[in-house]
Amino acid sequence: MMHMTFYWSNNLTLFINSWATNSWFSYFLTLTILFLFSIFSQFMEDHRLRLRLLTSSTTAAVAIEKAPLLYSNFFSGGGRGARFVGSVLFGINSGINYLLMLAVMSFNGGVFVAIVVGLAVGYWLFRCSDDEQIMLLDDGCACC
């Protein structure tokens, strides 16, 4: 039976029938995985915004040039390669965020808390910077 209100229990079925928790250990393992995926979501969003900033203008590229994993001649032109990589990053991030949204829709209180705290920690680690150029690109949508 699907719950229509928040409940606090370690009995949880998440996404598929084989991902069911019936012990506290498996429940906390599931919450840890969701917490880490929430942090990873913010990490991917930060890299997607930095790539977008890098390809948008040459003055912004100078500020991001310090990130050696993102900066190369492949991305500096803003051509098809950069657009393709940006689209792949957007697709991965959207998929992760929609899975997190579906997990929250299980109405389990622990899942909700783990995901919200994970998103907040990820934002603090990766996106809470003084870089105003990236903040201008940030759309503020929790799903994307």
C-alpha positions in Angstrom: 0.0 0.0 0.0 1.3 3.4 -0.9 1.4 6.0 1.8 -0.3 9.4 1.1 1.1 11.1 4.2 4.6 11.3 5.7 5.5 8.3 7.8 8.5 7.4 9.8 9.4 3.7 9.4 12.3 1.6 8.3 9.9 -0.4 6.0 10.5 1.3 2.6 10.2 0.2 -1.0 12.2 2.6 -3.2 11.9 2.7 -7.1 11.6 -1.1 -7.6 10.3 -4.0 -5.6 13.7 -5.5 -5.0 14.9 -2.3 -3.3 13.0 -2.8 -0.1 14.3 -2.1 3.4 13.1 -4.2 6.3 15.9 -3.6 8.8 17.5 -0.5 10.3 20.8 -1.2 8.6 19.4 -1.4 5.1 17.3 1.7 5.8 20.3 3.7 6.9 22.3 2.4 3.9 19.5 3.6 1.6 19.4 7.0 3.3 23.2 7.3 3.0 23.0 6.5 -0.8 20.3 9.1 -1.3 22.3 11.6 0.7 25.4 11.0 -1.5 23.3 11.2 -4.7 21.9 14.6 -3.5 25.4 15.9 -3.0 26.5 14.5 -6.4 23.5 16.3 -8.0 24.8 19.7 -6.7 28.4 18.7 -7.9 27.1 18.0 -11.4 25.0 21.2 -11.5 28.1 23.2 -10.5 30.1 21.7 -13.3 27.4 22.3 -15.8 27.1 25.9 -14.8 30.9 26.4 -15.0 31.0 24.8 -18.4 28.1 27.1 -19.5 30.0 30.1 -18.2 33.2 28.9 -19.8 31.6 28.7 -23.2 29.5 31.9 -22.9 32.2 34.6 -23.1 35.9 35.1 -23.2 36.0 37.3 -20.1 34.2 34.6 -18.1 36.6 32.0 -19.4 39.5 33.8 -17.8 37.9 33.4 -14.4 37.2 29.7 -14.8 40.6 29.0 -16.4 41.8 27.9 -13.0 39.7 24.7 -13.2 42.0 22.5 -15.3 39.5 19.7 -15.7 37.0 22.0 -17.4 39.2 24.3 -19.5 40.6 23.2 -22.8 40.5 24.4 -26.4 37.7 21.9 -27.0 35.3 23.9 -24.8 36.6 27.5 -25.4 34.9 28.0 -28.8 31.4 27.3 -27.6 30.8 25.0 -30.6 29.2 21.7 -31.0 31.6 19.9 -28.6 30.8 22.2 -25.7 27.1 22.1 -26.4 27.1 18.3 -26.5 29.0 18.0 -23.2 26.7 20.6 -21.7 23.7 18.6 -22.9 25.1 15.4 -21.5 25.7 17.0 -18.1 22.2 18.5 -18.1 20.7 15.1 -18.9 22.6 13.3 -16.2 21.7 16.0 -13.6 18.1 16.0 -14.6 17.9 12.2 -14.4 19.4 12.2 -10.9 17.1 15.0 -9.7 14.0 13.3 -11.0 15.0 10.1 -9.3 15.5 12.1 -6.1 12.1 13.6 -6.6 10.5 10.1 -7.0 12.3 9.0 -3.8 10.8 12.0 -1.9 7.4 10.9 -3.3 7.7 7.7 -1.3 6.5 10.0 1.6 9.1 8.5 4.0 10.2 11.1 6.4 13.8 9.8 6.6 14.1 9.9 2.8 12.8 13.5 2.7 15.3 14.6 5.4 18.3 12.8 3.8 17.7 14.3 0.4 17.0 17.9 1.6 20.1 17.8 3.9 22.2 16.3 1.1 21.1 19.0 -1.3 22.0 21.7 1.3 25.4 20.1 2.0 26.1 19.8 -1.7 25.1 23.4 -2.3 27.4 24.5 0.5 30.3 22.4 -0.8 30.1 23.2 -4.5 27.8 26.1 -5.3 28.0 28.5 -2.4 30.8 30.5 -3.7 31.5 34.2 -4.2 31.7 33.8 -8.0 28.9 36.2 -9.1 29.2 35.1 -12.7 28.1 31.6 -11.9 25.3 32.9 -9.6 23.9 34.8 -12.6 23.6 31.6 -14.6 22.0 29.7 -11.7 18.3 29.3 -12.4 17.2 28.4 -8.9 15.1 25.4 -9.9 15.5 22.5 -7.5 14.8 20.0 -10.3 17.4 21.2 -12.8 
